[in-house]
Amino acid sequence: MRQLLTGARIFTGDTILDDRSLLVGDGRILDIVAAGRVPPAVDRVVPLAAGDLLAPGFLDIQVNGGGGVLFNERPDAAGALAIAAAHRRFGTTGLLPTVITDTPDCHRAAAEAAVQAVARPDGGVLGLHFEGPFISPQRVGAHDPRFVRAPDEEDLAFLCALPGRMPGGRVLLTLAPECVEDSALSRLLAAGVILSVGHTMASAERVVEALDLGMRGVTHLYNAMPGIANRQPGPAGAALGDGRPWCGLIVDGYHVHPLMLRAALAARPRGRMMLVTDAMPPTGTDATSFELNGRTIYRRDGRLVLADGTLAGADLDMAAAVRNAGRLIGLPLEECLRMASLYPAEFLGLAGERGRVAPGWRADLVLLRSDLTVRGTWLAGTWQGVE
């Protein structure tokens, strides 16, 4: 059905347009037309509020849970799709369900779940993010240290086969480069696995070596890695000083101080910083706690913490991250929106498909009120609303 969405402003990924309408059909954006003009063969005109903003749907590459579901505890297709549905209420039209360090059986179940969920074009699951288990034992954060290890041949064969089993899907692996041999990194990259530096004690020099091999991401910059020192810049210093990697930022006001957020944005080339939520099951619920590998995680004052105060994921959704990027960092609205849509699309190799409002691109859209809360989304041109 060809629909004309009219009345709201439109953010294209470059600029905000007034007095324009959006024509969508067959799951795609067909045209941006002058307000008041109704193209031929339009089946339905959809009036939108004048103060609202149509923007590309948000993309989140790091989502542990939502809607009461933790992917590690429910690593099946229904769990992945439930997480995606929970985050859609907050403007996220595509995400990578994320499984953190766990048993090989859990990781293999998560992979099967992602293969099935990606095959659902209306599900919002873009692939799978393995956050671990090949991380530094010194930077586990809330991960269970019992399951931290180096990859063996069985692991590499499993991971290298996965992109081919997931047509159109993306496989992202966060690892500590000092804990994985160059030959293994090269093999994973050649198989189409996207590699990201995280939960690491690597020197800056080792991070640059990994980037030279083809690693392209840094997972939740500043968190689960050493701080920056003048003679030991470490992974965070390498991320700021090298223009190549895309970096995820948890902008909740707790994981990273606003001054460090501003420093990161000032140091990096535009287009290489992404908003991520690192969300857990409470997102979209009123839950006050949940269980992770036998440990209770508490929801306290906007944070998710272990009993000792260690942060364990984030109490964050993508719309809130967009608002925080403006409030805490002082970024223009257009850049906040790009960090939630266009830049993660480019990181995942989905540019040309997602992250812009332009003819030929998927009609995955978010409708935002003037206060940047979410009125609803379209997924492949189908209105989802907000529950």
Backbone hydrogen bonds, N-H to C=O, Kabsch-Sander energy under -0.5 kcal/mol:
donor,donor_aa,acceptor,acceptor_aa,energy
3,Q,1,M,-0.6
3,Q,24,V,-2.8
4,L,44,R,-2.5
5,L,3,Q,-0.6
5,L,22,L,-3.3
6,T,4,L,-0.6
6,T,46,V,-2.4
7,G,20,R,-0.5
9,R,52,D,-2.2
10,I,17,L,-2.3
11,F,54,L,-3.5
12,T,10,I,-0.6
12,T,15,T,-2.5
17,L,10,I,-3.6
17,L,15,T,-0.5
21,S,33,V,-3.0
22,L,5,L,-2.8
23,L,21,S,-0.5
23,L,31,D,-3.0
24,V,3,Q,-2.7
24,V,22,L,-0.6
25,G,28,R,-2.5
28,R,25,G,-1.9
29,I,361,W,-2.8
30,L,23,L,-3.2
30,L,28,R,-0.6
31,D,23,L,-1.5
33,V,21,S,-2.3
33,V,31,D,-0.5
35,A,19,D,-2.1
37,R,34,A,-1.8
38,V,36,G,-0.5
42,V,39,P,-0.7
43,D,2,R,-2.0
43,D,41,A,-0.5
44,R,2,R,-1.6
46,V,4,L,-3.2
46,V,44,R,-0.5
48,L,6,T,-2.9
52,D,49,A,-1.6
53,L,368,L,-2.5
54,L,9,R,-3.0
55,A,366,V,-2.3
57,G,364,D,-2.5
58,F,91,G,-2.7
59,L,340,A,-3.0
60,D,94,G,-2.0
63,V,96,L,-1.4
64,N,279,A,-1.7
65,G,279,A,-1.0
66,G,69,V,-1.9
67,G,283,T,-3.4
68,G,281,P,-2.8
69,V,66,G,-1.7
71,F,64,N,-2.7
71,F,69,V,-0.5
73,E,70,L,-0.8
74,R,70,L,-1.8
76,D,74,R,-2.2
80,A,76,D,-2.3
81,L,77,A,-2.6
82,A,78,A,-2.1
83,I,79,G,-2.2
84,A,80,A,-2.1
85,A,81,L,-2.3
86,A,82,A,-2.2
87,H,83,I,-2.0
88,R,84,A,-1.4
89,R,85,A,-0.7
89,R,86,A,-0.6
90,F,87,H,-1.7
91,G,88,R,-1.9
92,T,87,H,-1.7
93,T,58,F,-2.0
93,T,91,G,-0.7
94,G,58,F,-1.4
95,L,124,G,-2.0
96,L,60,D,-2.1
98,T,63,V,-3.0
99,V,129,H,-2.5
100,I,98,T,-0.5
101,T,131,E,-1.0
107,H,103,T,-2.0
108,R,104,P,-2.4
109,A,105,D,-2.2
110,A,106,C,-2.4
111,A,107,H,-2.0
112,E,108,R,-2.1
113,A,109,A,-2.3
114,A,110,A,-2.4
115,V,111,A,-2.4
116,Q,112,E,-1.9
117,A,113,A,-2.7
118,V,114,A,-2.9
119,A,115,V,-0.9
120,R,117,A,-1.7
123,G,120,R,-2.2
126,L,95,L,-3.0
126,L,124,G,-0.6
127,G,95,L,-0.6
128,L,170,R,-2.6
129,H,97,P,-2.3
130,F,128,L,-0.5
130,F,172,L,-3.2
131,E,99,V,-2.4
131,E,129,H,-0.8
132,G,130,F,-1.0
132,G,174,T,-1.6
135,I,133,P,-1.9
136,S,199,H,-2.7
139,R,136,S,-1.8
140,V,137,P,-0.5
143,H,140,V,-2.4
144,D,101,T,-0.5
147,F,144,D,-1.7
148,V,145,P,-1.0
149,R,133,P,-1.8
156,L,152,D,-2.3
157,A,153,E,-2.5
158,F,154,E,-2.2
159,L,155,D,-2.7
160,C,156,L,-2.6
161,A,157,A,-1.4
162,L,158,F,-0.9
162,L,159,L,-0.6
165,R,161,A,-0.7
165,R,162,L,-1.3
166,M,162,L,-0.5
166,M,163,P,-1.2
169,G,166,M,-2.7
170,R,126,L,-2.0
172,L,128,L,-2.7
172,L,170,R,-0.5
173,L,194,I,-2.8
174,T,130,F,-3.1
175,L,173,L,-0.5
175,L,196,S,-2.5
176,A,134,F,-2.7
179,C,176,A,-2.2
180,V,177,P,-0.9
185,L,181,E,-2.2
186,S,182,D,-2.9
187,R,183,S,-1.8
188,L,184,A,-2.4
189,L,185,L,-2.5
190,A,186,S,-2.4
191,A,187,R,-1.2
192,G,189,L,-1.4
193,V,188,L,-2.1
194,I,171,V,-3.0
196,S,173,L,-2.5
197,V,217,G,-2.8
198,G,175,L,-1.9
200,T,224,A,-1.5
207,V,203,S,-2.1
208,V,204,A,-2.3
209,E,205,E,-2.1
210,A,206,R,-2.2
211,L,207,V,-2.4
212,D,208,V,-2.4
213,L,209,E,-1.4
214,G,210,A,-1.1
215,M,210,A,-2.2
216,R,195,L,-2.1
217,G,195,L,-1.4
218,V,246,W,-1.9
219,T,197,V,-3.0
221,L,248,G,-2.8
223,N,220,H,-1.6
225,M,222,Y,-0.7
229,A,232,Q,-1.2
237,G,233,P,-2.1
238,A,234,G,-2.3
239,A,235,P,-2.3
240,L,236,A,-2.0
241,G,237,G,-2.3
242,D,238,A,-2.0
243,G,241,G,-0.5
246,W,216,R,-2.8
247,C,272,R,-3.0
248,G,218,V,-2.5
249,L,274,M,-2.4
251,V,249,L,-0.9
251,V,276,V,-0.5
252,D,250,I,-1.2
260,M,257,H,-0.8
261,L,257,H,-2.0
262,R,258,P,-2.4
263,A,259,L,-2.1
264,A,260,M,-2.2
265,L,261,L,-2.2
266,A,262,R,-2.3
267,A,263,A,-2.0
268,R,264,A,-1.9
272,R,269,P,-1.4
274,M,247,C,-3.2
275,L,339,M,-2.4
276,V,249,L,-2.2
278,D,62,Q,-1.9
279,A,62,Q,-0.7
280,M,314,A,-0.9
283,T,280,M,-1.8
285,T,282,P,-2.7
290,F,297,I,-1.8
292,L,295,R,-3.0
295,R,292,L,-1.8
297,I,290,F,-3.4
298,Y,305,V,-3.2
299,R,288,T,-2.9
300,R,298,Y,-0.8
300,R,303,R,-2.7
303,R,300,R,-1.8
304,L,313,G,-0.5
305,V,298,Y,-2.5
306,L,310,T,-2.5
309,G,306,L,-2.1
312,A,304,L,-2.7
314,A,278,D,-2.3
315,D,302,G,-0.6
316,L,314,A,-1.3
319,A,90,F,-0.6
321,A,317,D,-2.1
322,V,318,M,-2.3
323,R,319,A,-2.2
324,N,320,A,-2.8
325,A,321,A,-2.3
326,G,322,V,-1.3
327,R,323,R,-2.4
328,L,324,N,-3.8
329,I,324,N,-0.8
329,I,325,A,-0.8
330,G,325,A,-0.6
330,G,326,G,-0.6
331,L,325,A,-1.5
336,C,332,P,-2.2
337,L,333,L,-2.4
338,R,334,E,-1.9
339,M,335,E,-2.3
340,A,336,C,-0.7
340,A,337,L,-0.6
341,S,337,L,-0.5
341,S,338,R,-1.1
343,Y,338,R,-2.4
345,A,341,S,-1.8
346,E,342,L,-2.4
347,F,343,Y,-2.4
348,L,344,P,-2.1
349,G,346,E,-1.0
350,L,345,A,-3.4
351,A,345,A,-0.6
353,E,350,L,-2.1
354,R,350,L,-2.1
357,V,12,T,-2.2
358,A,356,R,-0.7
360,G,29,I,-3.3
361,W,358,A,-2.1
362,R,353,E,-2.1
363,A,27,G,-2.5
364,D,362,R,-1.7
365,L,363,A,-0.7
365,L,378,W,-1.9
366,V,55,A,-2.6
367,L,376,G,-3.0
368,L,53,L,-2.9
368,L,366,V,-0.6
369,R,373,T,-2.9
372,L,369,R,-1.9
375,R,367,L,-3.1
376,G,367,L,-1.2
378,W,365,L,-2.4
379,L,382,T,-2.5
380,A,378,W,-0.5
381,G,363,A,-2.7
382,T,379,L,-1.6
383,W,381,G,-0.6
384,Q,377,T,-3.7
385,G,377,T,-0.9
